[in-house]
């Protein structure tokens, strides 16, 4: 099994004399591990209070490039034996403390994003189990806590009260004998459909996830303390369809309550598309229908049309950001449109939050940004949370995405310029040449230009080709066919950029890799910047 049982959650340093083994008694909050990308991964076995937990891999070394850690606060008083084919020198460098090694550097690294979520250490990818409960937004996510590359899939866990400032909690789900913890969703079982609710009546938070091993199956676990600790269902898996589909690829369950039918719905990506399942008890699932043309991390949710609240449609999408608008009766999704695109660039595997209060009324999604941070002890980031809106345009219904309103609190306007040429604005923007954490809102008037945009440090952050109606290489035409204007809202952060065009009609994200000694530069033949607002950003970490 390749997944790194985070029951590594423990330990107090007390090295045994036996080579290749260390016995750790948990006394403090963290255990710190020295790792290096220069050494090979090797299996490591964990035995907790005498019971074997898991064998996983780690690049343990006595000459670390960086350190990773495990929050072991939930395991104090227990004893963990770690064994593997490692040198005594490497094992002896493992230590426990109430602080993380080089803790003062966390959030201050040269490439650390300042207003996008990143983990303190290790790798992240897909958001999982996004849910609101009891005043907090919970974000679980695919996580390798022991290395900055993909491997050892756990569910990491962070919470927020405003969707902007996040606090990391101990790891939620750890790999087991069924497999590694792949993507999934979370629900609150108010009606006690599964029978897991607490004796005091508090509802269970239930996670559905894919266990990945020789094949992929759908499993469940429940928590009675708001996602802090979890109990896995003893009859897992609840869905095993690999024989039916004759494929390894059956994964990423999205689960929600379908109120009109008074039953639960699960959407799973299976081979060539998404299968819809129904259940009354969250344990026994019946396949109802299948729709082809999607890949990984399915989503299915309902939205009203802007300006027509009584007209509602359902949206189904896959990880790449393609979606279709249609009808849904609790069992079958019927498309009403052809496929369209909602995410572009580095964004992947977006998921919407379950259990948003009815009085809030928003559909909010978050996506993983496939962003690399060379030389950093972390990798990957989450894009800003976005509100989803269904808008009737001249081309028909389209899904718009835009950062949630709360995002505005992070930014302070420090400059505004109006009705200027690119040359004039570029001279004024020289003062921000060294500021690589900004927000820029502007209206670009193309005049005679057929190709125009904005660059920073020589990298094109925005490129619009009016000849081919291509924005960032993708086809895009504004709602007004005669318009020569593009409205842009560009969020520049360490290592990544995300941008929203014409109120969220088109959005994209990208890695930042500009290396030239240049500042922010608008370019294009005789273009005009009708309005430019420059905002400085507050760090979500300070």
C-alpha positions in Angstrom: 0.0 0.0 0.0 1.4 3.3 -1.1 -0.4 5.6 1.3 1.3 7.1 4.3 -0.8 6.3 7.4 -0.9 9.4 9.2 -1.2 7.5 12.3 2.3 8.6 12.2 0.4 11.0 14.4 2.3 10.2 17.4 5.4 10.0 19.2 8.0 11.0 21.8 11.5 10.4 21.1 12.9 7.3 22.6 15.0 5.4 20.2 15.3 1.7 20.5 18.7 0.0 20.1 17.4 -2.2 17.2 18.6 -1.0 13.8 15.8 0.1 11.4 13.3 0.7 14.2 12.3 3.5 16.4 9.8 3.5 19.3 8.0 6.8 19.9 5.8 7.7 22.8 3.5 10.6 22.0 4.0 13.5 24.4 4.0 16.6 22.3 1.9 18.1 19.4 4.2 17.4 16.4 6.6 14.9 15.1 9.2 16.3 12.6 10.7 14.2 9.8 13.8 15.0 7.7 13.2 14.3 4.0 15.1 14.9 0.7 14.0 14.7 -2.9 17.5 13.3 -3.6 16.9 10.0 -1.9 14.5 7.2 -3.0 11.2 6.5 -1.4 11.3 3.5 0.9 8.5 1.6 2.7 7.9 2.4 6.3 5.7 0.4 8.6 3.7 1.9 11.5 2.6 -0.1 14.6 0.4 1.8 17.1 0.1 0.4 20.6 1.0 -3.0 19.3 -1.3 -3.1 16.2 0.1 -2.8 12.7 -1.5 0.2 11.0 0.0 0.6 7.6 3.1 0.5 5.4 3.8 3.5 3.4 6.7 5.4 1.8 8.9 8.4 2.7 12.2 9.9 1.5 13.7 9.8 5.0 17.3 11.1 5.2 19.9 12.3 7.6 20.7 15.2 5.3 17.3 16.9 4.8 16.4 19.4 2.1 13.4 20.3 4.2 11.3 18.9 7.1 7.7 17.7 7.1 5.6 17.1 10.2 2.6 15.3 11.7 0.2 16.9 14.1 -0.1 14.2 16.8 -2.2 16.0 19.4 -5.0 13.5 19.1 -2.6 10.6 20.0 -0.9 11.7 23.2 -0.1 8.8 25.5 0.1 6.2 22.7 3.2 4.5 21.5 4.2 4.2 17.8 6.9 1.9 16.4 8.2 3.0 13.1 10.3 0.5 11.1 11.9 0.4 7.7 15.1 0.0 5.8 16.6 3.4 6.9 19.9 4.3 8.4 20.1 4.8 12.2 21.3 8.3 11.5 18.1 9.1 9.6 15.8 7.5 12.2 17.5 9.4 15.0 16.8 12.8 13.3 13.0 12.2 13.8 12.0 14.2 16.8 8.9 15.5 18.6 8.2 19.0 19.7 5.4 21.5 20.3 6.6 23.4 17.3 7.2 22.5 13.6 10.8 22.6 12.4 11.5 26.0 10.9 8.0 27.2 12.0 8.9 30.8 11.8 9.5 30.4 8.0 6.0 29.1 7.3 3.9 31.6 5.3 7.0 33.8 4.9 8.7 31.7 2.2 9.7 33.6 -1.0 7.1 31.9 -3.1 4.3 31.5 -0.5 0.9 32.7 -1.9 -0.4 35.4 0.4 -4.2 35.1 -0.2 -4.6 31.7 -1.7 -4.7 28.6 0.6 -1.7 26.4 0.7 -0.7 23.8 3.2 2.1 24.4 5.6 4.1 21.5 4.2 3.6 18.8 1.6 1.5 18.3 -1.5 -2.2 19.1 -2.1 -4.6 18.6 -5.0 -8.4 18.1 -5.3 -10.6 19.8 -2.7 -12.7 17.2 -1.0 -15.8 17.2 1.3 -16.4 20.9 1.1 -19.2 21.6 3.7 -20.6 24.3 6.0 -21.6 23.3 9.5 -22.1 25.0 12.8 -20.7 28.3 11.7 -17.6 26.9 10.0 -16.6 26.0 6.4 -14.7 22.8 6.3 -12.3 22.1 3.5 -10.9 18.6 3.2 -8.3 18.0 0.4 -6.1 15.5 -1.2 -2.8 15.7 0.7 0.6 14.1 0.9 1.9 15.4 4.2 5.3 13.8 3.9 6.5 15.1 0.6 6.0 17.9 -1.9 5.1 15.5 -4.7 2.0 13.4 -5.2 1.8 10.2 -3.1 0.4 8.8 0.2 -3.1 10.2 -0.3 -4.8 11.4 2.9 -7.6 13.8 3.5 -6.1 17.0 4.9 -8.5 19.3 6.8 -8.8 23.0 7.3 -11.6 25.2 8.7 -12.6 28.8 8.2 -15.4 31.2 9.3 -15.1 33.4 6.2 -13.8 31.2 3.4 -10.6 33.3 3.3 -8.6 32.7 6.5 -8.0 29.0 7.1 -6.7 27.0 10.0 -5.2 23.6 9.4 -6.4 20.7 11.7 -5.0 17.2 12.1 -5.3 14.9 9.2 -8.9 13.6 8.8 -8.7 10.3 6.8 -5.7 8.0 6.6 -5.0 5.2 4.1 -6.1 1.7 5.2 -6.1 -1.9 4.0 -8.7 -1.1 1.3 -6.6 1.7 -0.3 -5.4 5.2 -0.3 -7.9 8.1 0.4 -8.9 9.6 -3.0 -11.5 12.3 -3.6 -15.0 12.6 -2.4 -17.6 14.6 -0.5 -19.2 15.2 2.9 -22.8 15.6 4.1 -24.6 16.3 7.4 -27.0 13.5 8.2 -29.7 15.5 10.0 -32.3 12.7 9.6 -30.0 10.0 10.9 -30.4 8.1 7.7 -27.3 6.0 8.3 -27.8 5.6 12.1 -24.5 7.1 13.1 -25.8 10.2 14.9 -24.7 10.7 18.5 -26.7 9.8 21.6 -27.2 13.4 22.4 -28.8 13.9 18.9 -25.9 15.7 17.3 -25.9 14.8 13.6 -23.1 12.9 12.0 -20.8 14.4 9.4 -20.4 11.7 6.9 -17.6 11.5 4.3 -17.7 9.5 1.1 -14.4 8.9 -0.5 -12.7 6.6 -3.1 -10.4 3.9 -1.7 -7.7 3.4 -4.3 -5.8 0.1 -4.6 -5.9 -2.7 -7.2 -9.2 -1.1 -8.1 -11.3 1.8 -6.9 -14.3 1.5 -4.6 -16.5 4.0 -2.7 -16.4 4.1 1.0 -17.8 6.1 3.9 -16.7 7.3 7.4 -18.5 9.4 10.0 -17.5 12.0 12.6 -19.4 13.2 15.7 -17.0 16.0 16.6 -17.2 18.2 13.5 -14.7 16.3 11.4 -11.9 16.1 14.0 -11.9 12.3 14.4 -13.4 9.7 12.1 -14.8 6.2 12.3 -14.8 4.2 9.0 -17.9 2.2 8.2 -17.1 -1.5 9.1 -18.9 -2.8 5.9 -16.9 -0.7 3.4 -17.0 -0.4 0.5 -20.6 0.8 -0.1 -20.2 0.9 -3.9 -18.0 -1.5 -5.8 -18.6 -1.3 -9.6 -15.2 -2.2 -11.1 -16.4 -5.6 -12.3 -19.4 -4.0 -14.1 -17.3 -1.4 -15.8 -14.1 -3.5 -16.2 -11.9 -0.6 -15.3 -9.8 0.7 -12.5 -11.4 4.2 -12.9 -14.5 4.4 -10.7 -14.0 7.3 -8.3 -14.8 10.6 -6.7 -18.3 10.3 -5.2 -20.4 13.5 -4.9 -23.3 13.0 -2.5 -26.2 15.3 -1.6 -29.8 15.2 -0.3 -32.5 15.5 -3.0 -35.4 17.1 -1.3 -38.2 16.5 -3.8 -37.6 12.8 -3.8 -36.6 12.6 -0.1 -33.5 10.5 -0.9 -29.8 10.7 -1.2 -28.0 11.1 -4.5 -24.4 10.0 -5.3 -22.7 10.9 -8.6 -19.6 8.8 -9.4 -17.3 9.0 -12.3 -17.2 5.5 -13.9 -15.1 4.8 -17.0 -16.6 7.1 -19.7 -18.9 9.4 -17.7 -21.0 9.9 -14.5 -23.3 7.4 -12.9 -26.1 8.6 -10.7 -27.0 6.4 -7.6 -29.9 6.7 -5.1 -30.0 5.6 -1.5 -32.3 6.0 1.5 -29.8 5.0 4.2 -26.4 6.2 2.7 -25.2 2.6 3.0 -27.0 0.8 0.2 -26.8 2.4 -3.3 -28.7 1.6 -6.5 -27.5 2.8 -9.9 -30.2 4.8 -11.7 -28.6 6.3 -14.8 -25.3 7.0 -16.6 -24.3 9.9 -18.8 -21.1 9.8 -20.9 -18.6 12.5 -21.7 -17.2 13.5 -18.3 -13.9 12.6 -16.5 -13.2 12.7 -12.7 -14.6 14.7 -9.8 -18.3 15.0 -10.9 -20.5 17.8 -9.7 -24.3 18.2 -9.9 -26.2 21.1 -8.4 -29.2 23.4 -9.1 -29.1 27.2 -9.8 -31.8 29.8 -10.5 -31.5 32.0 -13.6 -30.3 35.5 -12.7 -33.3 37.8 -12.7 -35.7 34.9 -12.9 -35.6 33.1 -9.5 -38.4 30.7 -10.3 -36.6 29.3 -13.3 -34.1 26.7 -12.1 -31.8 24.4 -14.0 -29.2 21.7 -13.0 -25.5 21.8 -13.8 -23.4 18.8 -14.2 -19.6 19.0 -14.7 -16.3 17.1 -14.6 -12.9 17.9 -13.2 -11.6 19.8 -16.3 -14.4 22.4 -15.9 -16.6 21.3 -18.8 -20.3 21.4 -17.9 -23.8 20.9 -19.3 -27.1 22.6 -18.2 -30.2 20.4 -17.9 -33.0 18.9 -15.9 -32.7 16.4 -13.0 -35.5 14.4 -11.4 -33.4 12.8 -8.7 -32.5 9.8 -10.9 -31.6 11.0 -14.4 -29.9 14.1 -15.7 -31.3 15.3 -19.1 -29.0 17.8 -20.9 -30.6 20.9 -22.3 -27.4 22.4 -23.7 -24.2 21.2 -25.3 -21.0 21.1 -23.4 -19.5 24.4 -22.3 -16.4 25.5 -20.4 -16.3 27.1 -16.9 -12.6 26.6 -15.8 -9.6 27.4 -17.9 -5.8 27.2 -17.3 -4.4 25.7 -14.1 -7.8 25.1 -12.4 -9.0 21.5 -11.8 -11.4 19.4 -9.8 -13.6 22.2 -8.5 -16.2 21.2 -5.9 -19.2 23.1 -4.5 -19.9 23.4 -0.7 -22.7 21.3 0.7 -25.0 22.5 3.4 -24.8 26.2 2.7 -27.6 27.8 4.8 -30.8 28.4 2.8 -30.8 32.1 3.8 -27.4 32.5 2.2 -28.6 31.0 -1.0 -25.2 31.0 -2.8 -23.6 28.1 -4.6 -19.9 28.4 -3.8 -17.1 26.3 -5.4 -13.4 26.0 -4.9 -10.9 24.6 -7.3 -7.3 23.2 -7.1 -4.7 25.2 -8.9 -2.1 22.9 -10.5 0.7 25.3 -9.4 4.3 24.3 -8.7 6.6 26.1 -6.3 10.2 25.2 -7.1 12.4 24.9 -4.1 9.6 25.3 -1.6 8.5 22.6 0.9 4.9 22.8 -0.4 3.2 22.3 -3.7 -0.2 23.1 -5.1 -2.8 25.8 -4.1 -6.5 26.4 -3.9 -8.0 29.2 -6.0 -10.3 31.8 -4.4 -13.8 30.6 -3.5 -16.2 31.5 -6.3 -19.9 32.2 -6.4 -21.7 30.4 -9.3 -24.5 32.2 -11.3 -26.6 31.0 -14.2 -27.0 33.9 -16.7 -29.1 34.1 -19.8 -27.0 35.6 -22.5 -27.5 36.1 -26.3 -25.8 32.8 -26.8 -28.1 31.0 -24.3 -27.7 30.0 -20.6 -24.1 30.1 -19.3 -22.5 29.5 -16.0 -20.6 32.6 -14.6 -18.0 32.4 -11.8 -16.7 35.2 -9.7 -14.9 35.5 -6.3 -17.2 35.7 -3.4 -18.0 39.1 -2.0 -16.0 38.5 1.2 -12.8 38.5 -1.0 -13.0 42.3 -1.2 -12.0 42.7 2.4 -8.5 41.5 1.5 -7.8 44.4 -0.8 -7.2 48.2 -0.4 -7.3 50.5 -3.4 -4.0 52.4 -3.7 -4.2 53.9 -7.2 -6.8 54.7 -9.9 -6.2 55.9 -13.5 -8.7 56.7 -16.2 -8.8 57.2 -19.9 -5.1 56.8 -20.6 -2.9 55.3 -23.3 -0.9 52.2 -22.5 2.3 54.2 -22.5 0.9 56.7 -20.0 -0.3 53.9 -17.7 2.9 51.9 -17.9 4.9 54.9 -16.7 2.6 55.3 -13.7 2.7 51.6 -13.0 6.5 51.6 -12.6 6.0 52.3 -8.9 4.5 48.8 -8.5 7.2 47.1 -10.4 8.4 45.1 -7.4 5.0 44.3 -6.0 4.1 40.8 -7.0 1.0 40.5 -4.7 -1.7 42.8 -6.2 -5.2 43.0 -7.7 -5.8 44.9 -10.9 -9.2 45.9 -12.2 -9.4 47.6 -15.6 -11.4 48.1 -18.8 -9.3 47.6 -21.9 -10.4 49.5 -25.1 -8.9 47.9 -28.1 -9.3 50.7 -30.7 -7.0 49.7 -33.6 -5.5 46.6 -31.8 -6.3 43.1 -32.9 -3.9 41.7 -30.2 -3.6 43.2 -26.8 -3.0 42.4 -23.1 -1.1 42.8 -19.9 2.3 41.5 -19.0 4.3 41.3 -15.7 8.0 40.5 -15.6 7.8 39.6 -19.3 5.0 37.0 -18.8 1.7 37.6 -20.5 -1.0 37.6 -17.8 -3.7 38.5 -20.3 -3.7 38.0 -24.1 -6.7 38.8 -26.3 -6.7 38.1 -30.0 -9.7 39.9 -31.5 -9.0 38.5 -35.0 -9.7 35.0 -33.8 -11.8 35.9 -30.7 -9.3 34.1 -28.5 -8.7 34.9 -24.9 -5.7 33.0 -23.3 -5.9 30.8 -26.4 -9.5 29.8 -25.9 -12.4 31.1 -28.0 -14.2 34.0 -26.3 -16.6 36.6 -27.6 -18.2 39.2 -25.5 -22.0 39.5 -25.1 -22.0 42.7 -27.2 -20.6 41.7 -30.7 -19.7 45.3 -31.5 -17.9 45.9 -28.2 -14.2 46.9 -28.3 -13.9 46.7 -24.5 -12.9 43.9 -22.2 -13.4 44.2 -18.4 -10.8 42.4 -16.4 -10.2 41.6 -12.7 -6.8 40.0 -12.2 -5.5 38.6 -9.0 -1.7 38.4 -8.8 -0.2 36.3 -6.0 3.1 34.6 -5.4 3.4 31.8 -8.0 -0.1 32.1 -9.5 -2.6 34.4 -11.2 -6.3 34.1 -11.6 -8.5 36.4 -13.7 -12.1 37.1 -14.4 -13.4 38.7 -17.6 -16.6 40.5 -18.2 -18.1 39.8 -14.7 -17.2 36.2 -14.7 -18.3 35.2 -18.1 -14.7 33.8 -18.7 -12.2 32.9 -16.0 -8.8 31.4 -16.0 -5.7 30.8 -13.8 -2.1 30.2 -14.5 1.4 29.7 -13.0 3.5 32.8 -12.6 6.9 32.3 -14.2 8.0 35.7 -15.5 11.7 36.3 -15.0 12.5 39.5 -16.8 13.3 42.7 -15.0 10.1 44.4 -16.1 7.0 45.6 -14.3 3.3 45.7 -15.3 3.0 46.6 -19.0 -0.1 47.0 -21.1 0.6 46.3 -24.8 -1.3 46.6 -28.1 -1.6 49.0 -31.0 -3.1 52.3 -29.7 -5.1 50.6 -26.9 -6.7 52.7 -24.2 -7.2 51.9 -20.5 -10.5 53.4 -19.7 -10.3 52.7 -16.0 -7.5 51.0 -13.9 -7.7 50.3 -10.2 -4.7 49.0 -8.3 -5.3 47.2 -5.0 -2.7 46.0 -2.4 -3.5 42.7 -0.7 -3.6 41.7 3.0 -2.0 38.4 3.8 -4.5 35.8 5.1 -1.7 34.4 7.2 -0.9 37.5 9.3 
